[in-house]
Amino acid sequence: MLIAGPSRQIPAFGCLMIGAAALLGLQPVFAESLWWHVARGREALTFNLLPSASLLNADVAAEADWLSGVPTALAFDLGGLHGLMLLQLLIAVSIAVMLIRAVDDEHTGLKAWLILPALLLLCNRSLPVPASLTLLAIPLVWNIARDQQREPTSARLVQLFVVCVIAANLAPGVLWFLAAVAIAGIVRGKSPTAQFSLHGYCQCLGVAAAAGCLTPRGVLAYRDAFVLAFPQVNVPRAYLTGTHFDVLASSDDRFAIALFVVLAVFVAIHHFRRRACFETWACFSVLQFCAWSCAGNLLPVTVLLVLLGTADRTSVSKLSIGLPRFQPFAFMLTTGLLTGTCVLGVADLDRRLGWGVAPLLDYRPLQRDLTGLEVDGTVLANDVLGAGVVALLELPNLTAHDTPERALLGDRWISSWRLWDDISHQRRNPYDRDDGTTGGWWSSLQNDDIKILLIDSRQHSILRTLETTSWRMLSLDSPVIPYGFSGEPAMAKPILECWDARWMVNYGPWQYDFPGAAVVWGRTDIAGTVGCESLTDECRRLAGVFEALELYHASSKVLTAALSDQPSATVQNQLQKSMQRLARSEQTLASRASRWDTWLAVNPGDEKAAASRSLMLKLGFLSKRVLGTSQLHFEPLAPSDNWQTARSYYFDGRLDLAMKALDSNNFATVFARAQLQIVLGQTDAATDTLKSLNDSEIDPVLSVLVAHELKSVQRN
Amino acid sequence: MNSSLYSATRRPTVVVLTTVAVVACAMMAVQHQRKQTPGPAVASRTRPPQIQSCVDCHDIAKQFDSVPHAQTLRSPGVSVLQKQFSGQSFKAGDGSSTYRFFEEDDGSLWCENDSYPQPVSVDWLLGSGRHAITPVSTWTNSAGQTELLELAVSWYPEQGLGLTLGQSAETLQDAIGIDRLGKRLSHGESLECLGCHSTWLPLDEGRVRFHEVDPGVTCNRCHTGAARHVETEGNATPPGFSWEKLTPLESVNRCGNCHRRADQMTSEELTVDNQLLVRFASAAIVQSPCFLKQEVPDDSSKVRLDCLTCHDPHRPASNDPVFYSDRCRTCHGGASHKESRCPDMTSDSNCLPCHMPKVEIHPNLSFTDHWIRIRDLDLTRTR
């Protein structure tokens, strides 16, 4: 196809790109702001001009893109999860078509170098939420603004006006539309076939600017767009660390950064070869600054960069710089490999070929936990995922407090950051900060009538911190975990039920059922069903929660269940880390970890070294302080073939075989069997084993560990 | 050099280099903008002025070392009070559990109990000894953060060793392992404890740099912003430095940052039936009718009711009841509309036993109840 004549190249190339985009869009929806925008869209469909303010207690302001949630809401209300996927596919294909049409250069090579990284960047992130509407609106505005005539006609201006009004109300970031008009006008002016007219240019800009004000937010829409594009103007960068408002270089998405760098280099080379004018380079610089100063600008800047990369029609002689000639076969191979990697992924990544919605977005556990709760007040979530679910559920007596983006726009970011900093560091009582303000979460939560906290289940440090506060967990399995205040009478029953559930999962007969490639609430893992390794993201998430709560046996139950289905280095790694934490907790409790848990915690091959004090110290299983006394009794681990075998079975998830391998009757082995019985859910057998140990004359360390486990198993 | 090639490449090269330079400068500007986020003043990144800086100009600081506030946190190795623990033992509950303190050859203090296989070191002593001294042991958790073990046995000035307030023999009897030795505090609780017993508590990612701690409550702990004051040789008084312009509530709450504030308690806790409230004077006093009904004068020379009315934190608290009763009579004595109508009162009566009695909240601890009110003799009903 691609080695045929030019007339056949474009359609073939376009089909390839559209196919790649469709595959890239064929991934379960994972955008954390999904439910928030569904809720906003539903509010907008009732002609509510202030959808966000209606859903949040802390927000009172209007918003420019008040309709941006409508497409998502309609897709979900009309088609459910399938509707969301269809919308995502439609957007991905539309982005590909938009890129192909924008790059109407005769050289397929240029198309390839520009479109491929842009496609991979745009089609794999945050669909189908409103940001994608901005990506589609920018080229529309650009094309209208790139009028080839000296002065834009009235029809063109009206067209520009209407499109900008619709875009401003439907898509966030009105500043990007203005930027598209501004850049298109400048670059167009340098085209040999067009003549630049300052009057016409100002007309276009004025029309676009005026159109952008025709939103419920009015002229402040530009202020909001500026704040979102350059948040460091309002908020010191230290408060933005770890969010997508921080600089691009700090983002965890290294793949996106690499793609953007590749795209920028291609565009720069193209400009260089074509001896682009100063204005083009200036626009290029400004776009680079926008992208690198805030990770949230990456996607719109990518689109503008592609448009800019092909806009300069200066047809002066190109510099004779040798560049690799485009090879069709090589291009197809590269496309195929990159696309295949994205869609098939690896089992330990959450995103790959599939259908539905990511399990992290499952709102049903929270719906179960919060519905019927007899408490009125506000729900404080630490991210948009939790706030979005609360808004989606439309609970009559509970309202979400705020979202990160609305907090940034409403100048509440810093106070919100400080509150969560106090919560995560357990600073309840009032204290003086070194900037003269007063901290402490107690007063803040009282003032805002906060009755429920919602914590993302992946925020393990906050989960650990809250364990020692008066906020108690109401759920174990929800992706967003609700906490209620223990002093609230209405919370007593759910708190106790959750407390019982903790025993059940850790010491009780509960066992985890690893779903494998089966459907997990609306997510069909297509790659898994055709033979790829099953996804383990959900079981790792759940195990992480258990580990944060120091429910190490529950964590082992989950991870070994996954390992029994398929081997996975990532799961084994997480299991070992969990065992290390368990060993540390035993060391704290009893001054030394049990031999079995130490055995599981060390790396294979370290068994002999595990007998050494230095390794035990390094792993934290012995306290240096303890070593300072003369009463230390340290029994080094003795390598045992049976223990090695048992450990291998354990990390393969074959706990029954591990149990059989531990056939010795020395006390350490018997205790190891008791641990395995707990993980296997054999509570009664574990109780008997521990009782037999308790009645024996065992060393003081083991005596403490046995007493602790027996008390926990018996719930005394 | 080929001039046409040179001219063909020169302009684009200049533009490219300029572009790169502009972007790089912009990035550096953004990167440079990064500032540290604020944290607790007690754990500020820069060391505050130490008491020696204050002594140069303020006589009141000269004897501050002997004041209880300055002695609320001490290392056992340098403390003369180590002998109060070393070689001593205490039997808890029915005597089945014994806590023994001993000293190693290097001077370190340790505590052991039958239920825990190894002894634990006593790293710090909390409390001036006016009420009690509680030993704590420190370690770092799996996240590298400092945590404390508040040992089950404390020292009391009159009784010697006894159970630490907040820990009971029954709870300890049922505890296993390290929990029999004392109460484990989380990282946040540990920092809160240490923060109120020190002037500077430097942290490294949650780990306390104990070798740099400024133990005890000294000048900068209450007069925040002292660094600026010292830098300007006394000319600047930053916000939080001076107490003169504080309202009574603000003044009490400043003390209450450590001694507890009423606005951090629930309504169920702020009742006369809550015996533990007696421990928290600053939370109790703001419940007093004396406090609630006071008219805050414009003239600071007139007496008002807050902690400083009766207590000078730069000196040990007085034990003379006449001193305190005289303070009461400043408002409630003489021909004033606040004159007391107490039928039992004479001109030299001691007001405290009826209106601010000592309440025993622990076998070894009594605190003065700062909820000043009219109390019946049985102390169970208020009129």
Interface residues (C-beta under 8 A of the other chain):
Chain A: Q232 P236 R237 A238 Y239 V247 A249 A268 F272 R275 A276 F278 W281 F284 S285 Q288 F289 W292 S293 S317 L319 W417 R418 D421 H425 Q426 R427 R428 N429 P430 Y431 D432 R433 D434 D435 G436 T437 G439 G440 W442 S443 S461 R464 T465 E467 T468 G487 Q580 R581 R584 S585 T588 L589 A590 S591 R592 G620 S623 R625 V626 G628 T629 Q631 L632 H633 D699 P700 V701 V704 L705 A707 H708 K711
Chain B: A8 T9 R11 P12 V15 V16 T18 T19 V22 V23 A26 M27 V30 Q31 Q33 R34 K35 Q36 T37 P38 G39 P40 A41 V42 S44 R45 E104 S108 W110 E112 S115 Y116 P117 Q118 P119 V120 S121 S137 W139 S142 A143 I176 G177 I178 D179 R184 S186 H187 G188 E189 L191 E192 G195 T224 G225 P238 P239 G240 N253 G256 N257 R260 R261 D263 Q264 T266 E268
